[in-house]
Amino acid sequence: MEKFKELLAEALEREDEIKMEDEFRSYDEWSSIAYLSIIAFMDEVYDTQLEEAEFKQLKTVQDMYNACTKK
């Protein structure tokens, strides 16, 4: 879980703490570029490919983590 939060912080270029209950879209650093970076690390590190519609269902960092680790 800590590795996931590190990768997410890197993708978002975020220095503030990331909490699992955070709604990631509310981060100031959230952007379409961040989205692409997250999709890339999910694929590369977790071998997880999500369709855009699936990703839109994710609300929190925990949701995103669960999506990466369920496969």
C-alpha positions as CSV (number, residue, x, y, z in Angstrom):
1,M,0.0,0.0,0.0
2,E,2.8,2.4,0.8
3,K,4.4,1.7,-2.6
4,F,1.1,2.5,-4.3
5,K,0.8,5.8,-2.4
6,E,4.4,6.7,-3.4
7,L,3.7,6.0,-7.1
8,L,0.5,8.0,-6.9
9,A,2.3,10.9,-5.3
10,E,4.9,10.8,-8.0
11,A,2.2,10.6,-10.8
12,L,0.4,13.6,-9.3
13,E,3.6,15.4,-8.5
14,R,2.1,15.8,-5.0
15,E,4.2,16.6,-1.9
16,D,1.4,16.5,0.7
17,E,0.4,13.3,2.3
18,I,-1.9,10.9,0.5
19,K,-4.5,9.2,2.6
20,M,-6.5,6.2,1.5
21,E,-9.8,7.9,2.2
22,D,-8.9,11.0,0.1
23,E,-11.0,11.7,-3.0
24,F,-8.1,12.0,-5.4
25,R,-10.0,14.2,-7.9
26,S,-10.2,16.9,-5.2
27,Y,-6.4,17.2,-5.2
28,D,-5.1,20.5,-6.6
29,E,-2.6,18.4,-8.7
30,W,-5.4,16.4,-10.4
31,S,-5.3,16.9,-14.2
32,S,-5.7,14.9,-17.4
33,I,-1.9,14.5,-17.4
34,A,-2.1,13.0,-13.9
35,Y,-4.8,10.7,-15.1
36,L,-2.6,9.4,-17.9
37,S,0.3,9.0,-15.5
38,I,-1.8,7.0,-13.1
39,I,-3.2,4.8,-15.9
40,A,0.4,4.1,-17.0
41,F,1.7,3.1,-13.6
42,M,-1.4,0.9,-13.0
43,D,-0.6,-0.9,-16.2
44,E,3.2,-1.1,-15.7
45,V,3.4,-1.9,-12.0
46,Y,0.1,-3.7,-11.3
47,D,-0.6,-5.1,-14.8
48,T,-4.1,-3.5,-14.5
49,Q,-5.9,-2.0,-17.4
50,L,-9.1,0.0,-16.6
51,E,-11.5,1.4,-19.1
52,E,-12.3,5.0,-18.8
53,A,-15.8,4.2,-17.6
54,E,-14.3,1.9,-14.9
55,F,-11.9,4.6,-13.7
56,K,-14.7,7.1,-13.5
57,Q,-16.4,4.9,-10.9
58,L,-13.3,5.2,-8.6
59,K,-13.8,7.9,-5.9
60,T,-11.1,7.5,-3.3
61,V,-7.4,6.5,-3.3
62,Q,-8.6,3.2,-1.6
63,D,-10.9,2.5,-4.5
64,M,-8.0,3.0,-6.9
65,Y,-5.8,0.7,-4.8
66,N,-8.5,-1.9,-4.7
67,A,-8.8,-1.8,-8.5
68,C,-5.1,-2.3,-8.9
69,T,-4.8,-5.2,-6.5
70,K,-8.0,-7.2,-7.2
71,K,-6.6,-9.0,-10.2
